Amino acid sequence: MKYTILAVTVSAAVFTGSASKADTTVELARCRAIGDSLQRLNCYDGLAPQQPPEPRAAESGYTKTDLTDLKVDREKMKGRSVEVAGRLQLVGEMLMLGSGDFDANPLFVEFKEVPRDQRRRVVEDCNLGCRATVRGKIGSVMFQTGVIAETIVLR
């Protein structure tokens, strides 16, 4: 039953692509004939159109930065665009980015300039903390050096 559902799903995805119906039927039959379930699944996965990957930090103009390194070097990094991941927690109108629930030295994150849909998601999902990737510039936040966020992607 689950193979039938998978085959129908893959068929629908493939038929919306540029492959002709005859080519798709042959490819589905080839996958269906594979005895090993993992190899068969990999074959079906190979038929589905691939989603383009998210742009890497370097391609987007941001430097991917380790949170601990950012904490240590934040004064030297003022003005730079960074991508940093960690645990966000919303406190009033400010976000704190730390390595976990009990990080006593979080970075403050200003998120006024983040698109509204992302701000809404942060408000809904990060009251008790959430995993996220923040992209923004290093600058003055709450009288200290932090991240002025441009985008926030919750994980």
N, C-alpha and C positions, 0 to 999 in steps of 0.2 A: 504493500500500500504506500509506504513512504517513498519507494523508488518511483512509483507512478506519479505521485505529487511532485517529486523532484524533476522527473522527466517533463511533466506538463509545464512546470515553472521555467525550466531551462528552455523548453520549446518556445514558450511565449517570449522570453527574453531574446532568443536568437531570431525569431521571426520578425522582431521589430528592427533588427539590424539590417545590414546590406546583403547578407547571404541569401541566396535563392532558396526556395522551399525544397527543391530537390537536393541541394547540397546539405541542407540542414537535416533532412531525413536520413541521408547516408551517414552523417556524423553522429546523429542520435543512435542509429543502429550499431555503429561501431562501438560507441560507449556502452550500450546495452549488452553487447556480446562479451564484455570484459568480466571475467569470473571474480577477480579479487575486488572486494567492496571499496577499499581505499583507492585503488587505481581507477575504478569505475567512477567514483565521486570526483577524482581529479580530472578525469576526462570530461565529465559534465561541466565542472567548473571552468575548464578551458574553453568551452563553447560560449559561455556567458560573456557579454560585452564587459570590458574592464573599465572601472571608474578611474579617472586620472587621479594620481596621488595629490594630496595637499602640497602646496609649494613649500619647499624646505626653507628654513629660516634664512639662509644665505641668499636664496633666490628672491626673497621678499624684502630684503634690505635690513633684516634684523639679525643680530648675532646671537646664536643659541648659547645661553650662558647657564652654568650650574648655579643653583641658588646659593650654596655656601660660598662659592667664589664671588658671586655678586655681593653678598654681605661683607666679605672681607675687602673687596676692591671698589665698593660703590662710590667713594669720593673721586677716585681716578676715572670712573666711568661716566661721570656727569655729561649729559648731552648725547650719549650714545643710544642707539636703538637696539633693544635686546628682546629676546624671547626667553622666558624663564618659566619653569613649571614648579608647582608645589601645591600646598593646601591653603586655600583661601578661606577666610572667615570674615563675614560682614559684621561690623561693629558700628552702629549708627549709620553715618554716611561715608564711612571709610572701610576699606578692605585691608586685611593683614595677610601677607603671604609668608607662610612658614613651611618647615619641612614636615610638620606633623601637628597633632593636637596639643602637644606640650612644648612647642618651640617657644622659648622665653625671649627670643630675639627675632621677631618677624620683621619683614620689610613692610612699610606702609605703601598702599597702592591707591592712587586717586583714580576714580573711574567715571568722572563726569563726562568725559569726551567719548566714552565707549558707545557704540550704537545702542539705541533704546532696547531693541530686542535682547541684546546681550546683557544689558543692565537689569532688565526685568528677570531674566533667567537667574542671574546672580542673586537678586533679592529673594526670589522664590526658593532657590536651591542651596544657598550658602550660609544661612543663618547659623547652622551648627557645624559648618565647614564643608568644603567640597574640593575635589582635585581639579586643577585647572592649569592651563597654559596662558600666560599673560604676555602680550606684545606691547611694548611702549618705550618711552624715553626715560632715562634716568634723570631725575631732577628733584626739586624741593617739594616735599610732601609732609605736611604737618611739622614744619620747622626742622626737618631732617631730610636726608637723602633717601628717596624711594623711587617707585616706578609710577610714571604718569601714563596710565594704560590707554592704548588705542584700540585694542581688541582683547577679548577674553573668551577662551574656548574651554567650556567645562568638559571634563573627561568622565 
